Amino acid sequence: MNTKPCIYIFILTVCLYSTSCKKVPDAFIEANKEINVYPDYKNIILPPNISALNFSVTDSADCYFFSISSTNGTSFNKKNKSGILKIRNKKWQKLINKSKKLNYTIYLKRDNKWIKFPSFENTIIRDSIDPYITYRYFLPSFNVLNNAGIYRRNISNFDVQPIIKANCENLCFNCHVYADNDSQYSMFHGRENELGGTVISSKKKIFKIMPKTGAMNNFATYAAWHPSHEYIAFSANKVKQVMYTSAQRRDAYDVSSDLVIYNIDNNIMFSDSLIYGEKYLETYPCWDPKGNFLYYCRTSYNYADSAKTLFDIAKYKNVKYDLMRIRFYGKEKRFGNPECILKADNINKSIVLPRLSPDGRYILFCALDYGNFPLFHKESDLWILDLETKKYRKIESINSNFAEGYHCWSKNGRWIVYSSKAIDGAHTTLWFTNFNDLGNIGKPFILPQKDPLFYKDFIKSFSLPEFTINNYSNQKELYKVVNSEKAITPNAGRALSGTDGFTGATMEF
């Protein structure tokens, strides 16, 4: 049998099929309304190194035609019956490379007639986003911790790697932070009776400390690396949870909290009576880019004034945190006097989770009705304070009807990532938005996924997003340290121990 005619027919059929798939409909009806896509990637600002924005059309039809054109001269057309647009990353990179805009036009076929919907655009700017993002990924349950872990995603594609993950029910990893968006300097907590501790990784070594020493009443919790990489500031918190029978399922609150500083090089934990003691509750430390000031949140409400075992919901709903800062003199290892940057009364909200922009001008923070745990509060919103003009405002373009929480700046200060329950009020997802020279913040977009329907049925939560400019992880050594029962106890320095227990002398730094 002569197979050549069959081959020719097959090739011709493929060519005709390919041509028909790529041919834009020339006869159509103009729709008078916008098309609905999920996730909503319409009219957003993109970095030049983002992964493909795959999405689905939520409007029903018999057939769909997608047409994307780029200002760099490339284009992409696709026809299918699913209404799902998936673009291979190689093709996507050709579309956005040296491009300023992408134009999307979508056609729907119903009753053998094409309907053309109004086009939408994506603007591509030259400011790159940090190539990696690290986050905690877990079931949003307070009593199920198995397989909770810390993961890292390459933002320019869909590659994901686990940094560390739990393989048993009692082990949990949380509160990971980096120094200056550099994954070579990191820390996170491991919570478990025998293997628990704070794991610190630097260029020099990976080691684990017991995050409590001397006169400390509580374990070190929320952390911030000093720009010198020599210190980590911690809040030492005693956290309790409260369960409600109402629509708000639960909340958490600090019974007590103070600030401490850990000197990495000489293993000393120290503090000062200005930021440690029963007069105030201090939490959420954050350094300015030069390391001259330690920013934090403080409330004068003190649970030590009442029965610590009794939770008074009426009083707790009056607990609001001010935004503070205190000067840090690194050479002398001492502090100046605390100063209030923004009072809670000024916005009638509790101010928590401050994060300074890389240029030190802006502070992004969460504002909620009371307390200090944003993602447990539906009303939690993101606000921004301009330290130069002293003006502050709620960021209308970001906030949803549900809680917005933990956030991070990119290294160049042009991008913000934050966690939000915007999708359903229960699961936390990660969102990006652009920040420009004028302090304007663009329309946010959700972390792209290879499967456009990923967010339709996922049951886990993303939290604690941290940008990094590199992908450093010595996993072999990391797991060795995590699984070791050996944890170094820091020496207790100033305000945590009056004297050296061996010599009787005041602890030196």
For each residue, the residues with C-beta under 8 A, 3 or more apart:
1:
2: 5
3: 6 7
4: 7 8
5: 2 8 9
6: 3 9 10
7: 3 4 10 11
8: 4 5 11 12
9: 5 6 12 13
10: 6 7 13 14
11: 7 8 14 15
12: 8 9 15 16
13: 9 10 16 17
14: 10 11 17 18
15: 11 12 18 19
16: 12 13 19 20
17: 13 14 20 21
18: 14 15 21 22
19: 15 16 22 23
20: 16 17 23 79
21: 17 18 77 78 79
22: 18 19 77 79
23: 19 20 26 77
24: 65 67 77 105 107
25: 28 65 107 109 114 116
26: 23
27: 114
28: 25 107 113 114 115 116
29: 113 114 115 116
30: 115 116
31: 35 108 115 116 117 118
32:
33: 117 118
34: 42 117 118 120
35: 31 57 59 106 108 117 118 120
36: 57 58 59
37: 40 41 42 55 56 57 58 106
38: 55 56 58 452 455 456
39: 55 445 446 448 452 455
40: 37 445
41: 37 44 53 55 122 445
42: 34 37 104 120
43: 120 121 122 443
44: 41 122 123 442 443 444 445
45: 122 123 124 125 434 442 443
46: 50 53 96 102 122 123 124 125 445
47: 50 124 125 127 128 129 414 415 434
48: 96 97 124 125 126 128
49: 128 129 131 155 156
50: 46 47 53 96 129 155 156 448
51: 89 92 154 155 156 157 158 448
52: 86 87 88 89 91 92 448
53: 41 46 50 87 92 122 445 448
54: 84 85 86 87 448 449 450 451 452
55: 37 38 39 41 84 85 452
56: 37 38 82 83 84 85 452 453
57: 35 36 37 61 64 83 84 85 106 108
58: 36 37 38 83
59: 35 36 83 108
60:
61: 57 64 83 108 109 110 115
62: 81 109 110 111
63: 79 80 81 108 109
64: 57 61 79 80 81 82 83 106 107 108 109
65: 24 25 77 78 79 106 107 108 109 114
66: 76 77 78 79 85 104 105 106
67: 24 75 76 77 104 105 106 107
68: 75 76 77 95 102 103 104 105
69: 74 75 102 103 105
70: 73 74 75 95 96 99 101 102 103
71: 99 100 101 102
72: 95 97 98 99
73: 70
74: 69 70 94 95 99
75: 67 68 69 70 95
76: 66 67 68 87 91 95
77: 21 22 23 24 65 66 67 68
78: 21 65 66 85 87
79: 20 21 22 63 64 65 66
80: 63 64 83 84
81: 62 63 64
82: 56 64
83: 56 57 58 59 61 64 80
84: 54 55 56 57 80 452 453
85: 54 55 56 57 66 78 452
86: 52 54 450 452
87: 52 53 54 76 78 91 92 95
88: 52 91 92
89: 51 52 92 93 157 158
90: 93 94
91: 52 76 87 88 94 95
92: 51 52 53 87 88 89 95 96
93: 89 90 96 97
94: 74 90 91 97
95: 68 70 72 74 75 76 87 91 92 99 102
96: 46 48 50 70 92 93 99 102 124
97: 48 72 93 94
98: 72
99: 70 71 72 74 95 96 102 124
100: 71 123 124
101: 70 71 121 122 123 124
102: 46 68 69 70 71 95 96 99 121 122 124
103: 68 69 70 119 120 121
104: 42 66 67 68 119 120 121 122
105: 24 66 67 68 69 116 117 119
106: 35 37 57 64 65 66 67 117
107: 24 25 28 64 65 67 114 115 116 117
108: 31 35 57 59 61 63 64 65 114 115 117
109: 25 61 62 63 64 65 112 113 114 115
110: 61 62 113 115
111: 62
112: 109
113: 28 29 109 110
114: 25 27 28 29 65 107 108 109
115: 28 29 30 31 61 107 108 109 110
116: 25 28 29 30 31 105 107
117: 31 33 34 35 105 106 107 108
118: 31 33 34 35
119: 103 104 105
120: 34 35 42 43 103 104
121: 43 101 102 103 104
122: 41 43 44 45 46 53 101 102 104
123: 44 45 46 100 101
124: 45 46 47 48 96 99 100 101 102
125: 45 46 47 48 414 434
126: 48
127: 47 412 414 415 434
128: 47 48 49 131 412
129: 47 49 50 155 410 414 415 432 467
130: 133 155 181 410 411 415 467 468 469
131: 49 128 154 155 156 468 469 470 471
132: 152 153 154 155 183 467 468 469 470 471
133: 130 152 153 155 417 430 447 465 466 467 468
134: 150 151 152 153 163 176 178 183 465 466 468
135: 150 151 152 153 430 462 463 464 465 466
136: 148 149 150 151 173 174 176 462 463 464
137: 148 149 150 151 460 461 462 463
138: 145 147 148 149 460 461 463
139: 144 147 148 459 460 461
140: 426 427 428 460 461
141: 144
142: 241 250
143:
144: 139 141 169
145: 138 148 166 169 170 171 172
146: 166 167 168 169
147: 138 139 165 166 167
148: 136 137 138 139 145 165 166 172 173
149: 136 137 138 162 163 164 165 166 173
150: 134 135 136 137 162 163 164 165 173 176 188
151: 134 135 136 137 160 161 162 163 165
152: 132 133 134 135 160 161 163 183 468 471 473
153: 132 133 134 135 158 159 160 447
154: 51 131 132 157 158 159 160 471
155: 49 50 51 129 130 131 132 133
156: 49 50 51 131
157: 51 89 154
158: 51 89 153 154 448 449 450
159: 153 154
160: 151 152 153 154
161: 151 152 473
162: 149 150 151 165
163: 134 149 150 151 152 176 473 475 478
164: 149 150 173 188 475 478 479 482
165: 147 148 149 150 151 162 173
166: 145 146 147 148 149 169 171 172 173
167: 146 147 171
168: 146 171 192
169: 144 145 146 166
170: 145 192 193
171: 145 166 167 168 190 191 192 195
172: 145 148 166 190 191 192
173: 136 148 149 150 164 165 166 176 188 189 190 191
174: 136 188 189 191 464
175: 188 189 221 222 223 464
176: 134 136 150 163 173 186 187 188 464 466
177: 186 187 188 223 224 225 466
178: 134 181 182 183 185 186 225 466 468
179: 182 185 186 225 226 227 229
180: 185 225 227 411
181: 130 178 410 411 466 467 468 469
182: 178 179 185 468 469 470 472
183: 132 134 152 178 186 468 469 470 471 472 473
184: 201 202 203 470 472
185: 178 179 180 182 201 202 203 225 229
186: 176 177 178 179 183 200 201
187: 176 177 198 199 200 201 223 225 232
188: 150 164 173 174 175 176 177 198 199
189: 173 174 175 196 197 198 199 211 221
190: 171 172 173 195 196 197 198 199 208 482
191: 171 172 173 174 196
192: 168 170 171 172 195 196
193: 170 196
194: 485
195: 171 190 192 482 483 484 485
196: 189 190 191 192 193 487
197: 189 190 208 209 210 211 487
198: 187 188 189 190 208 209 210 211 220
199: 187 188 189 190 206 207 208 478 481 482
200: 186 187 206 207 208 209 232 264
201: 184 185 186 187 205 206 474 478
202: 184 185 205 206 229 264
203: 184 185
204:
205: 201 202
206: 199 200 201 202 474 477 478 481
207: 199 200 481 488
208: 190 197 198 199 200 481 482 484 486 487 488
209: 197 198 200 262 267 487 488 489 490
210: 197 198 213 487 488 489 490
211: 189 197 198 219 220 221 234 236
212: 216 218 219 220 236
213: 210 216 269 489 490 491 492 496 497
214: 269 492 493 496 497
215: 492 495 496 497
216: 212 213 219 220 236 258 260 269 492 496
217: 236 238 256 258
218: 212 221 236 237 238 256 257 258
219: 211 212 216 236 237
220: 198 211 212 216 223 234 235 236 260 262 269
221: 175 189 211 218 234 235 236 237 239 257 283
222: 175 234 235 237 283 284 285
223: 175 177 187 220 232 233 234 285
224: 177 232 233 285 286 287 294
225: 177 178 179 180 185 187 229 231 232 287
226: 179 229 230 231 232 233 287 291 330
227: 179 180 287 289 290 291
228: 231 291 330
229: 179 185 202 225 226 264
230: 226 263 264 265 330
231: 225 226 228 261 262 263 264 330
232: 187 200 223 224 225 226 261 262 264
233: 223 224 226 259 260 261 262 285 286 287 294
234: 211 220 221 222 223 259 260 261 262 285
235: 220 221 222 257 258 259 260 282 283 284 285 296
236: 211 212 216 217 218 219 220 221 257 258 259 260
237: 218 219 221 222 254 256 257 283
238: 217 218 254 255 256 257
239: 221 252 253 254 255
240: 252 253 254 255 311
241: 142 250 251 252
242: 250 251 252 253 311 313
243: 249 250
244: 247 248 249 250 251
245:
246:
247: 244
248: 244 251 376 378
249: 243 244
250: 142 241 242 243 244 376
251: 241 242 244 248 371 373 376 377
252: 239 240 241 242 371 373 376
253: 239 240 242 311 316 319 371 372 373
254: 237 238 239 240 257 281 283 303 372
255: 238 239 240 303 308
256: 217 218 237 238 278 281 303 304
257: 218 221 235 236 237 238 254 281 282 283
258: 216 217 218 235 236 271 275 276 277 282
259: 233 234 235 236 271 275 276 282 283 285 294 296
260: 216 220 233 234 235 236 269 270 271 276 496
261: 231 232 233 234 269 270 271 333
262: 209 220 231 232 233 234 268 269 490
263: 230 231 266 267 268 269 270 333 493 509
264: 200 202 229 230 231 232 267
265: 230
266: 263 491 509
267: 209 263 264 488 490 491
268: 262 263 490 491 492 493 507 509
269: 213 214 216 220 260 261 262 263 490 491 492 493 496
270: 260 261 263 333 492 493 494 495 496 507 509
271: 258 259 260 261 275 276 493 494 495 496
272: 275 276 334 335 494 495
273: 276 277 495
274: 326 335 337 338
275: 258 259 271 272 282 294 296 326 335 338
276: 258 259 260 271 272 273 282 495 496
277: 258 273 280
278: 256 302 304
279: 300 302
280: 277 298 299 300 302
281: 254 256 257 298 299 301 302 303 321
282: 235 257 258 259 275 276 296 297 298 324
283: 221 222 235 237 254 257 259 296 297 298 321 352 372
284: 222 235 296 297 352 353 354 372
285: 222 223 224 233 234 235 259 294 295 296
286: 224 233 294 295 296 354 355 356
287: 224 225 226 227 233 291 293 294 295 328 356
288: 291 292 293 295 325 356 360
289: 227 356 358 359 360
290: 227 360
291: 226 227 228 287 288 328 330
292: 288 327 328
293: 287 288 325 326 327 328
294: 224 233 259 275 285 286 287 325 326 327 328 335
295: 285 286 287 288 323 324 325 341 354 356 363
296: 235 259 275 282 283 284 285 286 324 325 326 354
297: 282 283 284 321 322 323 324 351 352 353 354 372
298: 280 281 282 283 321 322 324 338
299: 280 281 319 320 321 322 344 350 372
300: 279 280
301: 281 315 318 319
302: 278 279 280 281 305
303: 254 255 256 281 306 308
304: 256 278 308
305: 302
306: 303 310 312 315
307: 310
308: 255 303 304
309:
310: 306 307
311: 240 242 253 316
312: 306 315 316
313: 242 316 317
314: 317 318
315: 301 306 312 318 319
316: 253 311 312 313 319 370 371
317: 313 314 369 370
318: 301 314 315 370
319: 253 299 301 315 316 350 370 371 372
320: 299 344 345 349 350 351 370
321: 281 283 297 298 299 344 350 351 352 372
322: 297 298 299 340 341 342 343 344 351
323: 295 297 340 341 342 343 351 354 363 365 385
324: 282 295 296 297 298 338 339 340 341
325: 288 293 294 295 296 338 339 341
326: 274 275 293 294 296 335 336 337 338 339
327: 292 293 294 335 336 337
328: 287 291 292 293 294 335 336
329: 332 333 334 335 336
330: 226 228 230 231 291 333
331:
332: 329
333: 261 263 270 329 330 494 509
334: 272 329
335: 272 274 275 294 326 327 328 329
336: 326 327 328 329
337: 274 326 327
338: 274 275 298 324 325 326
339: 324 325 326
340: 322 323 324 343
341: 295 322 323 324 325 363 385 387
342: 322 323 346 347 351 385 392
343: 322 323 340 346
344: 299 320 321 322 347 348 349 350 351
345: 320 348
346: 342 343 392
347: 342 344 351 367 383 392
348: 344 345
349: 320 344 367 368 369 383
350: 299 319 320 321 344 367 368 369 370 371 372
351: 297 320 321 322 323 342 344 347 354 365 366 367 383
352: 283 284 297 321 365 366 367 368 372 373 374
353: 284 297 365 366 374 405 406 407
354: 284 286 295 296 297 323 351 363 364 365
355: 286 363 364 365 407 408 409
356: 286 287 288 289 295 360 362 363 364 409
357: 360 361 362 363 364 409 413 435
358: 289 409 410 411 412 413
359: 289 362 413
360: 288 289 290 356 357 387
361: 357 386 387 388
362: 356 357 359 384 385 386 387 439
363: 295 323 341 354 355 356 357 384 385 387
364: 354 355 356 357 382 383 384 407 409 416
365: 323 351 352 353 354 355 382 383 384 385
366: 351 352 353 374 380 381 382 383 404 405 407
367: 347 349 350 351 352 380 381 382 383 394
368: 349 350 352 371 372 374 377 379 380 381
369: 317 349 350 377 379
370: 316 317 318 319 320 350
371: 251 252 253 316 319 350 368 376 377
372: 253 254 283 284 297 299 319 321 350 352 368
373: 251 252 253 352 376 377
374: 352 353 366 368 377 380 403 404 405 406
375: 380 403 405 406 419 421 428 463
376: 248 250 251 252 371 373 403
377: 251 368 369 371 373 374 380 403
378: 248 401 402 403 421 425
379: 368 369 403
380: 366 367 368 374 375 377 403 404 405
381: 366 367 368 394 395 398 399 404
382: 364 365 366 367 394 395 398 399 404 407 418
383: 347 349 351 364 365 366 367 392 393 394 395
384: 362 363 364 365 392 393 395 439 441
385: 323 341 342 362 363 365 390 391 392
386: 361 362 389 390 391 392 439
387: 341 360 361 362 363 390
388: 361
389: 386
390: 385 386 387
391: 385 386
392: 342 346 347 383 384 385 386
393: 383 384
394: 367 381 382 383 399
395: 381 382 383 384 398 399 441
396: 399
397: 433 441 442 443 444
398: 381 382 395 404 418 431 433 441 444
399: 381 382 394 395 396 404
400: 404 420 421 422
401: 378 422 425
402: 378 420 421 422 424 425
403: 374 375 376 377 378 379 380 420 421 425
404: 366 374 380 381 382 398 399 400 407 418 419 420 421 422
405: 353 366 374 375 380 418 419 420 421 428 463
406: 353 374 375 418 419 463 464 465
407: 353 355 364 366 382 404 416 417 418 419 465
408: 355 416 417 418 465 466 467
409: 355 356 357 358 364 413 415 416 435 467
410: 129 130 181 358 413 414 415 416 417 467
411: 130 180 181 358 467 469
412: 127 128 358 415
413: 357 358 359 409 410 435
414: 47 125 127 129 410 434 435 436
415: 47 127 129 130 409 410 412 432 433 434 435 467
416: 364 407 408 409 410 432 433 434 435 441
417: 133 407 408 410 430 431 432 465 467
418: 382 398 404 405 406 407 408 430 431 433 444 465
419: 375 404 405 406 407 428 429 430 431 462 463 464 465
420: 400 402 403 404 405 423 428 429 430 431
421: 375 378 400 402 403 404 405 424 425 426 427 428 429
422: 400 401 402 404 429 431
423: 420 427 429 446 455
424: 402 421 427
425: 378 401 402 403 421
426: 140 421
427: 140 421 423 424 458 459 460 461
428: 140 375 405 419 420 421 461 462 463
429: 419 420 421 422 423 446 447 455 461 462
430: 133 135 417 418 419 420 446 447 462 465
431: 398 417 418 419 420 422 444 445 446 447
432: 129 415 416 417 444 445 446 447
433: 397 398 415 416 418 441 442 443 444 445
434: 45 47 125 127 414 415 416 441 442
435: 357 409 413 414 415 416 439 440 441 442
436: 414 439 440 442
437:
438:
439: 362 384 386 435 436
440: 435 436
441: 384 395 397 398 416 433 434 435
442: 44 45 397 433 434 435 436
443: 43 44 45 397 433
444: 44 397 398 418 431 432 433
445: 39 40 41 44 46 53 431 432 433 448
446: 39 423 429 430 431 432 455
447: 133 153 429 430 431 432 462
448: 39 50 51 52 53 54 158 445
449: 54 158 452 454 455
450: 54 86 158 454
451: 54 454
452: 38 39 54 55 56 84 85 86 449
453: 56 84 456 457
454: 449 450 451 457 458
455: 38 39 423 429 446 449 458
456: 38 453
457: 453 454
458: 427 454 455
459: 139 427
460: 137 138 139 140 427
461: 137 138 139 140 427 428 429
462: 135 136 137 419 428 429 430 447 465
463: 135 136 137 138 375 405 406 419 428
464: 135 136 174 175 176 406 419
465: 133 134 135 406 407 408 417 418 419 430 462
466: 133 134 135 176 177 178 181 408
467: 129 130 132 133 181 408 409 410 411 415 417
468: 130 131 132 133 134 152 178 181 182 183 471
469: 130 131 132 181 182 183 411
470: 131 132 182 183 184
471: 131 132 152 154 183 468
472: 182 183 184
473: 152 161 163 183 478
474: 201 206 477 478
475: 163 164 478 479
476: 479 480
477: 206 474 480 481
478: 163 164 199 201 206 473 474 475 481 482
479: 164 475 476 482 483
480: 476 477 483 484
481: 199 206 207 208 477 478 484
482: 164 190 195 199 208 478 479
483: 195 479 480
484: 195 208 480 481 487
485: 194 195
486: 208
487: 196 197 208 209 210 484
488: 207 208 209 210 267
489: 209 210 213
490: 209 210 213 262 267 268 269
491: 213 266 267 268 269 497 507
492: 213 214 215 216 268 269 270 496 497 507
493: 214 263 268 269 270 271 496 497 507 509
494: 270 271 272 333 506 507 509
495: 215 270 271 272 273 276
496: 213 214 215 216 260 269 270 271 276 492 493
497: 213 214 215 491 492 493 500 501 507
498: 506
499: 503 504 505 506 507
500: 497 503 504 505 506 507
501: 497
502:
503: 499 500
504: 499 500
505: 499 500 508
506: 494 498 499 500
507: 268 270 491 492 493 494 497 499 500
508: 505
509: 263 266 268 270 333 493 494
